[in-house]
Amino acid sequence: MSGSPTWFIYFIWFWTFVLIGFMTIGGYFMFRKFLKVMPQRDGKSKLDWQNYWVERSRPLWTDESKAMLDKLVSPVPGPFRDIAKHSIAARIGQLAVESGAERVTNEHCIEGYILATPKRDHRSLKDFLEKNQIDYSAYRHLLG
């Protein structure tokens, strides 16, 4: 190694750390996805339940409620938007089916959006709702 220039050794070390960092980040997200497909006590995974509620509530969705869902997921970055939309739609569908509603309303959308959003994101959720003049006063108690 005494014949190698010093900059080349630093270059190799730099890319070693970059690659290890990328593999660590990728592994973290793969592990999170793996946990979602693990069966729960009832034998179904979190993803199975999401698919169940989306399919069960499919006939209840109107064009207006679909537009509201699209509006609510608009701040989510593009690559993650479909996944977020599916999980939020599952929570909204669950609320609508369990309440015995004939269709998904904007109230179901707002409540499901709040319940499906992690608590760490509630501050930005409030800002988004206020910026778009969406009344969430009936669900303020759900925001920590």
Disulfide bonds with the S-S distance in Angstrom:
none
